[in-house]
């Protein structure tokens, strides 16, 4: 653990202890979430899951404003992502589906929050071998994202990256490569050819190999399927990030 990580962890734990004394649920919730994020980054998934569950418990007593519901959705999604990392796929699926149902009731079918959740549910489906269901979810997420942000937004690139990874997972290499190329093209158009966030795409395409005379996309051979990462703090915005 780095010195900065230890400092952050100590600060978060102190804030949590102080807020217990003050009884401030909102501040304690933020401290819990920050501590859960730190534990997740350090690979302490059991503790991260416990902290996310405690955060959700605090929030359950709150009202049901759109802001509170969005935070509830993101905390459930964060816990589901931890379950997915641990290989607890049924638990992850249940939480993602509950989050999707809540997001649909709160924000409607075409909100970007829905795109994030659909993408996140597709990830464990891919690992479970439920490829057709994962592909349908990615397709819905792409449609929502392109409608909201346009076809050339980096978030669309991430989804095409993920869709290519899905085809790679089911050995449909030739079907996956066009999605990889589209992801690269969108990133280059949106960010420019020298932006660091689009550098991984061409690298993955350069690693494409030839097997039985056919060019096969290997852009995810060393990278797992990407997923949107949602910062569960109230002020956060959804961001797309490739998961290595």
FIKOLSE-588462 format. One record per residue (C-alpha): residue in three letters; x, y, z. Coordinates in pm, whole numbers, plus 50000, padded with zeros to 5 digits. Layout:
REM FIKOLSE-588462
AlaXYZ
...
//
This chain:
REM FIKOLSE-588462
Unk500005000050000
Unk501305034449911
Unk501735062450161
Unk498955082149989
Unk496585052350008
Unk497275048250381
Unk496715085550436
Unk493415084450248
Unk492285053450435
Unk493145068750774
Unk491355101150688
Unk488245082450576
Unk488215060750889
Unk488655091251113
Unk485835109350934
Unk483585079350980
Unk484355077051352
Unk483815114351404
Unk480505113751220
Unk479305085051438
Unk479775108451730
Unk477985136951552
Unk475245114451422
Unk475315130651080
Unk473935104250844
Unk474735123250525
Unk478365129150616
Unk478705093850751
Unk477305080150426
Unk479905099050224
Unk482675086450454
Unk481455050650417
Unk481345053050041
Unk484825068050021
Unk486185040850246
Unk484435014250036
Unk486035028449721
Unk489475027749881
Unk489014991749993
Unk487824982149645
Unk490884998349486
Unk493104978949727
Unk491384946249641
Unk489754942549984
Unk486454932149831
Unk484814916450137
Unk485274948350334
Unk484234969950039
Unk481024949850003
Unk480274953550374
Unk480774991150356
Unk478564994450049
Unk475854974250225
Unk476064997450527
Unk475845027650296
Unk472755013450129
Unk471235006850472
Unk471655043250572
Unk470145054850245
Unk467105032350279
Unk465845055050557
Unk466075085650331
Unk463375099650106
Unk462805091849740
Unk463805123349556
Unk465445118749213
Unk468815127649365
Unk468435101949641
Unk467185075449401
Unk470165081149172
Unk472525076649465
Unk470655045249572
Unk470995031349218
Unk474715038749209
Unk475425023449548
Unk473594991749451
Unk475494991149124
Unk478804995649307
Unk477974966549538
Unk476914945549240
Unk480234953049069
Unk482104940649376
Unk480014908849373
Unk480844904649004
Unk484564908149071
Unk484234881749344
Unk482464858449104
Unk479124860849287
Unk477214864148963
Unk473654856349083
Unk473944882849356
Unk475394907649107
Unk472624900548856
Unk469924905349118
Unk471284939149228
Unk471834951448874
Unk468284941348777
Unk466824958849080
Unk468834989748994
Unk467624988648634
Unk463994985948749
Unk464445015648983
Unk466185036148714
Unk463415028648468
Unk460745040248716
Unk462705071148816
Unk464325083248493
Unk462695064348207
Unk463995039847950
Unk466245063947760
Unk468245079948042
Unk472045076248043
Unk471795060248386
Unk470015031648212
Unk472835028147959
Unk475355025248242
Unk473354998448419
Unk472634978348105
Unk476334978248025
Unk477194967648381
Unk474754938648374
Unk476154927048040
Unk479574921448199
Unk478584892548432
Unk476374878548156
Unk479484876447940
Unk481404858348213
Unk478464834648265
Unk478364825847896
Unk475004842847842
Unk476304859247527
Unk473034866447348
Unk471584883947652
Unk474794904047696
Unk474724914247330
Unk471144926347361
Unk472044947247666
Unk475044962947490
Unk472824970747191
Unk470294988447411
Unk473045007647590
Unk474535018847258
Unk471155030847132
Unk470535051347447
Unk474035066047448
Unk474045075547081
Unk470615091547114
Unk471695111947417
Unk475295120447327
Unk475595114246955
Unk477355086246767
Unk480865100146814
Unk481035102947193
Unk483775083747382
Unk481125065547586
Unk479835050447263
Unk483395039747186
Unk483595021447519
Unk480385002747445
Unk481584992047101
Unk484834981247267
Unk482794959847505
Unk480674945547226
Unk483814935247042
Unk485044918647359
Unk481824899147379
Unk482334885547026
Unk485914877047119
Unk484664858047426
Unk482504835547210
Unk485314830446957
Unk483594851446691
Unk486824870146623
Unk485944882646277
Unk482654896646406
Unk484424914246691
Unk487074932646493
Unk484654957546325
Unk483424968246668
Unk487004972846784
Unk487794994046480
Unk484655014946530
Unk485685021046890
Unk489105032846777
Unk487645055346508
Unk485205071746750
Unk487925078247009
Unk490285092546751
Unk487585115246611
Unk486415126646954
Unk489755129447134
Unk492355133346861
Unk495045108646753
Unk497455117247035
Unk495085116147331
Unk496165090047593
Unk492625076947641
Unk492465064047286
Unk495965049247272
Unk494875014547386
Unk492625009447084
Unk495245009346807
Unk497534988947031
Unk494874962447062
Unk494304962246688
Unk498034959446617
Unk498024928146834
Unk495484911746603
Unk496784878046490
Unk496334855746186
Unk494924821146247
Unk494034796845967
Unk494514824745718
Unk491944847445880
Unk492744880146058
Unk491304878546411
Unk490804907646645
Unk492684902346969
Unk492034936447114
Unk490644921447436
Unk492894891547470
Unk494754908547753
Unk491884930547867
Unk488594920048019
Unk485314934247899
Unk485114971047991
Unk482354985248199
Unk481185019548295
Unk482335029248641
Unk479915050948836
Unk481165072749119
Unk478485067749385
Unk478975101349551
Unk476025125149502
Unk477885150049282
Unk479485124449055
Unk478965119548683
Unk479055086348505
Unk482335080148327
Unk483365052948087
Unk486575034248157
Unk488115003048015
Unk488694976248274
Unk492114960248247
//
